Amino acid sequence: MMKEQQHKQNRMLCVFMEDLVPKGHFLRKLDAAIDFSFVYDIMRPLYSDKGRPSIDPVVLVKMLLIGYLYGIDSERKLEQEILVNIAYRWFLGLDLEDKVPDHSVFSQNRRRRFKDTEVFREIFNTVVERCAEAGLIGGECVVMDSTHIKANAANGHAEKVLLVEGPNDYWLKLNDEHGGHIRQKTEEADMTLTVKKKSLSDPEAGWMHRHPKPAGFHYLCHQSSDIRYGIVTDVHVTPGDVTDAPYCVERIAYQKKECRLPFRYAGLDSGYDTVAVHHGLHQLGIRAYIPVNPGHTAHWRKERGLFTIEDFHYDVQNDRYICPNDCTLRYIGVRKAHYRVGKNYVTRSEDCKNCPLKSQCIAGKANYKEVRRDFYQEDQERHHALVGTALYRYVMRKRQVICEGNFALQKRCHNLRFTRKRGIEKVQEQCLFSAMALNLKRLVKYGTAPLRPAVSYPQIKLRIVSLQRNLSVNYC
């Protein structure tokens, strides 16, 4: 017999919130895995000793974490969800009769208290330290990549601006190392003019037009991860119109110094295959595994059956190049082209005039051959020699699984697909919390489990087959 409820009677119940939250709930496990009292020490300098008591800063941080853990990308919606979700209230320490902090508290704190500070970076670094203490970070090998985040800006609401760009940090460093000689030789190329699109809605976003990614205003989130459990160890945000390579060495050096992570190996994709990256990692004592990026010029020449720089032999002892026809290319000075600064080598026009290989060597109407060798190119060649080895294949596979897997999960579940915020500082906060949510899930899942054995990297060649069967990480 079917029963229909005719009316509902309101009753007064006496219950404990502790009994209403399931024993196996994720927030219970998270509360047991990490103590968030460290937030008080980080936030204390930002609060006055006098005045009306503020909202508990731990409650604010936990509220934001709930939004990123459960994919709630609106702070208004987050307030409404906490209002009716008993598990959220229990995690925040709010009773049923306690008022949930208004959504405007976050924006006002960002504007008045957190602006131009590193509090969210410090909170993220502390979570990374807790993961390291739990044994989830091996500290041997780091992998790095970037992903685009759609900015909260209309593509058509923009203007074109003329930017004057000076020498980059790598160029200035080279100039200092060579006693100012490079700057004198390339003085006319120090400053360059570039026309760029600037958003009128979010001027700090950058116009990205990388094929096959969607064109528009974006930010780039650069992330580093340890390969043991895929813990994100560093997050850095830039406008979307920059490349990956300029920030690689700087961020890994930051992790080694500030986070005390003694990385010895690095796995990167071909976008990082520049002399500046290879030289910087070599100076940090890190062996880099990076696929060779032949570049557009080399690809164009190979398609037409022309010689590339690989066909010329470099004589280290005499600082010269030998062409395929055994002619000498002598050093004539320093040259800067785009972001590259190198030593220039040319042949004599007499050697090339009647050369039988001229059609394969020289394109256009030039009557001599010219090649450029970057400063510290030997560091790049040293790392290129590692391509194809067993350890290289292992690290590349790990890089693909961890970097791409982290980004896919963060975009699907942890609010990294696009941003509602404007300004690079606010987007940095979003990326830090997204990575923090991922790290905390891993801490809850693996923090109390038996640790994976540390991999002895020199012995990987002997174990590569068995290791490759266990490459996948459970990203849930």
C-alpha positions in Angstrom: 0.0 0.0 0.0 1.4 3.3 -1.0 1.8 5.9 1.7 1.5 9.7 1.1 2.8 12.2 3.5 0.0 14.6 4.1 1.7 17.3 6.2 5.1 17.9 7.8 5.4 18.6 11.5 8.4 20.7 12.6 10.2 19.2 15.5 13.0 20.3 17.8 15.9 17.8 17.7 18.9 17.6 19.9 21.9 16.3 17.9 25.6 16.6 17.8 27.3 17.9 14.6 30.0 15.3 15.2 27.4 12.5 14.7 26.1 14.1 11.4 29.4 14.0 9.6 30.2 10.5 8.2 33.3 8.8 9.7 34.8 8.3 6.3 34.2 11.8 4.9 37.1 13.4 3.1 37.1 16.5 5.3 37.4 14.3 8.4 40.5 12.7 6.9 41.9 16.1 5.8 41.4 17.5 9.3 43.3 14.6 10.7 46.1 14.8 8.1 47.1 18.5 8.6 46.8 21.1 11.3 46.0 24.5 9.9 47.1 26.5 12.9 50.2 27.5 11.0 48.0 30.0 9.2 47.9 32.2 12.4 51.7 32.6 12.3 51.6 33.6 8.7 48.6 36.0 9.0 49.5 37.6 12.4 51.7 40.5 10.9 48.7 41.6 8.8 46.3 42.1 11.8 46.3 44.8 14.3 46.6 44.2 18.1 43.7 46.6 18.7 40.1 47.0 17.5 37.2 44.7 16.9 37.9 40.9 16.6 38.2 39.8 13.0 36.9 36.7 11.3 39.2 33.8 12.1 41.8 33.7 9.3 41.9 29.9 9.4 38.2 29.9 8.6 38.8 32.2 5.6 41.6 29.9 4.3 39.5 26.8 4.9 36.5 28.3 3.1 38.6 29.0 0.0 40.0 25.5 0.2 36.5 24.0 0.2 35.7 25.9 -3.0 38.8 24.5 -4.7 38.5 21.0 -3.3 34.9 20.7 -4.5 35.1 22.8 -7.7 33.0 25.7 -6.5 34.3 28.6 -8.6 32.0 31.3 -7.3 32.4 32.8 -3.8 28.7 33.7 -3.6 27.8 30.1 -4.4 30.5 28.9 -1.8 28.7 30.9 0.9 25.4 29.3 0.0 26.8 25.8 -0.1 28.5 26.2 3.4 25.2 27.6 4.7 23.4 24.2 4.1 26.3 21.7 4.2 26.9 20.3 7.7 30.2 18.7 6.7 31.5 22.0 5.5 30.4 23.7 8.7 32.1 21.0 10.8 35.4 21.4 8.9 35.2 25.2 9.5 34.3 24.8 13.2 30.9 26.6 12.7 27.9 25.5 14.7 24.4 25.3 13.1 23.5 28.7 14.6 26.8 30.4 13.6 26.6 32.8 10.7 28.6 32.0 7.6 31.1 34.8 6.7 29.8 36.8 3.8 31.3 36.4 0.3 32.4 40.0 0.3 34.8 39.3 3.1 37.2 37.7 0.6 37.3 40.6 -1.8 37.6 43.1 1.0 40.5 41.2 2.6 42.2 40.9 -0.8 41.9 44.7 -1.3 42.8 45.9 2.2 44.9 43.2 3.8 46.4 40.6 1.4 47.3 43.0 -1.5 51.1 43.0 -2.3 51.8 40.2 0.2 53.0 36.6 -0.1 50.6 35.1 2.4 49.1 32.6 0.0 52.5 31.6 -1.3 53.7 31.0 2.3 50.6 28.9 3.0 51.2 26.9 -0.2 54.9 26.4 0.8 53.9 25.2 4.2 51.6 22.6 2.7 54.5 21.4 0.5 56.6 21.1 3.6 53.9 18.9 5.3 53.9 16.7 2.2 57.7 16.4 2.3 57.5 15.5 6.0 55.0 12.8 5.1 57.5 11.3 2.6 55.5 12.3 -0.5 58.4 14.3 -2.1 61.5 12.4 -3.3 63.5 15.6 -4.0 65.5 13.9 -6.8 63.7 14.8 -10.0 61.5 17.7 -10.9 59.2 18.0 -13.9 57.8 21.3 -15.2 55.3 22.6 -17.7 52.8 25.4 -18.2 49.1 25.6 -19.1 46.9 28.5 -20.3 44.1 29.9 -18.2 41.4 31.9 -20.0 41.3 35.5 -18.7 38.2 37.3 -17.7 38.5 39.7 -20.6 36.7 40.1 -24.0 39.0 39.5 -26.9 37.5 42.4 -28.9 37.9 44.9 -26.1 41.5 45.7 -26.6 44.0 48.1 -28.1 47.4 47.9 -29.8 50.4 49.3 -27.9 54.0 49.8 -28.9 56.4 48.3 -26.3 60.1 49.1 -26.1 61.9 46.0 -24.9 65.5 46.0 -23.6 68.0 43.2 -23.2 66.7 40.2 -21.1 68.2 38.9 -17.9 70.2 36.2 -19.7 71.7 38.7 -22.1 72.7 41.0 -19.2 74.2 38.1 -17.3 76.3 37.1 -20.4 77.4 40.7 -20.7 78.6 40.7 -17.1 80.4 37.4 -17.4 82.3 38.7 -20.5 83.3 42.1 -19.0 80.8 44.2 -21.1 82.2 42.9 -24.4 78.8 41.6 -25.7 77.0 44.9 -25.0 79.5 46.9 -27.0 79.3 44.5 -29.9 75.5 44.5 -30.0 74.7 48.0 -28.9 72.4 48.8 -31.8 70.3 45.7 -31.0 69.8 46.4 -27.3 66.4 47.9 -27.7 63.6 46.4 -29.8 60.1 47.7 -30.6 57.1 45.3 -30.4 53.5 45.8 -31.1 51.2 43.9 -28.7 47.5 43.6 -28.0 46.5 45.0 -24.6 43.2 44.2 -22.9 41.2 47.2 -21.7 39.4 44.9 -19.2 42.4 43.2 -17.7 45.7 44.9 -18.8 47.8 42.3 -17.1 46.5 39.4 -19.3 48.5 38.6 -22.4 47.3 37.8 -25.9 48.2 34.2 -26.7 48.2 32.8 -30.2 50.1 29.5 -30.0 49.0 26.9 -32.4 46.9 24.8 -31.7 45.7 26.6 -28.5 42.8 29.0 -28.7 43.8 32.6 -29.4 42.7 35.2 -26.9 43.7 36.8 -23.6 45.1 34.3 -21.2 47.4 33.7 -18.3 50.1 31.0 -18.1 50.4 28.9 -15.0 53.9 27.4 -14.7 54.0 24.4 -12.4 56.8 22.2 -11.0 56.1 18.8 -9.6 58.1 16.1 -7.9 57.8 12.8 -9.7 57.3 10.5 -6.7 53.7 11.3 -6.0 53.1 14.2 -8.4 53.1 16.8 -5.6 53.1 20.3 -7.0 56.2 22.0 -5.5 55.9 25.5 -7.2 53.4 27.7 -9.0 54.2 30.8 -11.0 51.8 32.9 -13.1 52.7 35.1 -16.1 50.8 36.8 -18.9 49.8 34.5 -21.7 52.0 36.1 -24.3 55.3 34.8 -22.9 57.2 31.6 -23.5 57.9 28.9 -20.9 61.7 28.9 -21.0 62.6 32.3 -19.4 61.2 31.3 -16.0 62.4 27.7 -15.7 65.8 28.2 -14.1 64.5 31.0 -11.8 61.7 28.8 -10.4 63.8 25.7 -9.9 66.5 27.8 -8.2 63.8 29.2 -5.9 62.7 25.7 -4.9 66.3 24.6 -4.2 67.0 27.6 -2.0 63.7 28.6 -0.4 62.0 25.1 -0.2 65.2 23.2 0.3 64.4 20.6 -2.4 67.7 19.1 -3.6 66.7 18.3 -7.1 69.4 16.7 -9.3 67.4 15.8 -12.4 64.8 17.8 -14.4 62.3 16.7 -17.1 61.1 19.3 -19.5 59.4 19.4 -22.9 61.0 20.8 -26.1 59.7 24.3 -25.4 62.5 24.6 -22.8 65.3 23.6 -25.2 67.2 26.8 -25.1 70.9 27.4 -24.3 69.8 29.7 -21.4 67.9 26.9 -19.7 70.6 24.2 -20.3 73.3 26.5 -19.0 71.2 27.7 -16.0 70.4 24.1 -14.9 74.0 23.1 -15.4 75.1 25.8 -13.0 72.5 24.6 -10.5 74.0 21.1 -10.7 70.9 19.6 -12.4 71.0 17.2 -15.3 68.3 18.1 -17.7 66.3 15.7 -19.9 64.8 17.8 -22.7 63.8 16.7 -26.2 65.7 18.4 -29.0 63.8 21.3 -30.6 65.2 21.8 -34.0 63.4 25.1 -34.5 61.6 26.5 -37.5 64.8 27.4 -39.5 66.3 23.9 -39.2 63.0 22.3 -40.1 62.7 24.6 -43.1 66.2 23.7 -44.3 65.8 20.0 -43.8 62.6 20.0 -45.9 64.5 21.6 -48.8 67.5 19.3 -48.4 69.9 22.0 -47.1 72.6 21.6 -44.5 71.8 22.5 -40.9 74.2 23.4 -38.0 74.4 19.7 -37.2 76.3 19.1 -40.4 79.1 21.4 -39.4 81.8 20.2 -37.0 82.9 22.5 -34.2 86.6 22.4 -33.4 86.8 23.2 -29.7 90.6 23.6 -29.6 90.8 26.2 -32.4 87.4 27.8 -31.9 86.2 27.3 -35.5 83.8 25.3 -37.6 84.5 22.8 -40.4 82.0 22.6 -43.2 81.0 19.4 -45.0 83.5 20.3 -47.7 86.4 20.6 -45.1 86.5 24.4 -45.4 87.1 26.5 -42.2 84.5 29.0 -40.8 86.5 31.5 -38.7 85.2 33.5 -35.7 84.5 37.1 -36.6 82.6 38.5 -33.6 79.4 38.5 -31.5 75.9 38.8 -32.9 72.5 39.1 -31.3 69.4 37.8 -33.1 66.0 38.0 -31.3 66.6 36.5 -27.8 69.8 34.7 -28.8 73.3 36.0 -28.4 76.2 34.0 -30.0 79.5 34.0 -31.7 79.5 34.4 -35.5 81.6 32.2 -37.8 81.9 32.7 -41.6 83.7 31.2 -44.5 85.7 33.0 -47.1 83.8 33.8 -50.3 86.6 32.2 -52.3 86.0 28.9 -50.6 82.3 28.9 -51.4 82.5 30.3 -54.9 83.3 27.0 -56.7 82.2 24.6 -53.9 80.2 21.6 -55.3 78.0 21.6 -52.2 77.1 25.3 -52.4 73.5 24.6 -53.5 73.0 22.4 -50.3 74.7 24.9 -48.0 73.8 28.5 -49.0 70.3 29.7 -49.6 69.6 32.9 -51.5 72.2 35.2 -53.1 74.9 35.1 -50.4 78.4 34.1 -51.5 79.6 32.9 -48.1 78.3 30.7 -45.3 77.6 32.1 -41.9 76.7 30.1 -38.7 76.2 31.2 -35.1 77.2 29.3 -32.0 75.5 30.4 -28.8 77.5 31.1 -25.7 77.6 28.0 -23.4 76.2 25.8 -26.2 78.3 23.0 -24.9 75.9 22.7 -22.0 73.0 22.2 -24.4 75.0 19.6 -26.4 75.9 17.8 -23.2 72.2 17.4 -22.3 71.3 16.6 -25.9 73.6 13.6 -25.7 71.2 12.1 -23.0 68.3 12.0 -25.4 67.2 8.4 -26.1 68.8 6.9 -23.1 66.8 4.7 -20.7 66.7 7.3 -18.0 65.6 10.0 -20.5 62.6 7.8 -21.6 61.7 7.1 -18.0 61.7 10.8 -17.0 59.9 11.9 -20.2 57.1 9.4 -19.5 56.9 10.6 -15.9 56.8 14.2 -17.1 53.9 13.4 -19.4 51.9 11.5 -16.9 52.4 13.9 -14.0 52.4 17.4 -15.6 49.6 16.7 -18.1 47.7 14.7 -15.5 47.9 17.4 -12.9 46.7 20.1 -15.3 43.8 17.9 -16.5 42.6 17.2 -13.0 43.0 20.8 -11.9 41.0 22.1 -14.9 38.3 19.5 -14.4 37.9 19.5 -10.7 39.8 22.4 -9.1 38.9 25.6 -10.8 41.8 26.0 -13.2 40.0 26.1 -16.5 39.3 29.8 -16.5 39.4 32.7 -14.1 36.7 35.1 -12.8 39.4 37.3 -11.3 41.4 40.1 -12.9 45.0 40.9 -12.3 48.0 38.7 -12.1 48.1 38.7 -8.3 44.5 37.4 -8.0 45.1 34.8 -10.7 48.3 33.7 -8.8 46.1 33.1 -5.7 43.7 31.0 -7.8 46.6 28.8 -9.1 48.2 28.4 -5.7 44.9 27.2 -4.1 44.2 24.9 -7.1 47.6 23.2 -6.6 47.2 23.2 -2.9 43.8 21.4 -3.2 45.5 18.8 -5.3 48.4 18.4 -2.9 46.1 18.0 0.1 44.1 15.2 -1.7 47.4 13.4 -2.2 48.4 14.0 1.4 45.1 12.5 2.6 45.4 9.5 0.2 49.1 8.7 0.5 50.2 10.3 3.7 49.2 7.4 5.9 49.9 4.7 3.3 53.2 2.8 3.0 55.7 4.9 1.1 56.8 4.1 -2.3 60.4 3.0 -2.4 62.9 5.7 -3.5 64.2 5.2 -7.0 68.0 4.9 -7.4 68.5 6.9 -10.5 71.9 5.4 -11.5 70.4 1.9 -11.5 67.4 2.8 -13.7 69.0 1.4 -16.8 68.9 -2.0 -15.1 65.3 -1.6 -13.9 63.7 0.4 -16.7 61.4 -2.3 -17.9 59.9 -3.0 -14.5 59.7 0.7 -13.6 57.8 1.6 -16.8 55.0 -0.8 -15.8 54.4 1.4 -12.6 54.6 4.8 -14.2 50.9 5.8 -13.9 49.8 7.8 -10.8 46.3 7.4 -9.5 45.0 11.0 -9.8 41.9 10.9 -7.7 
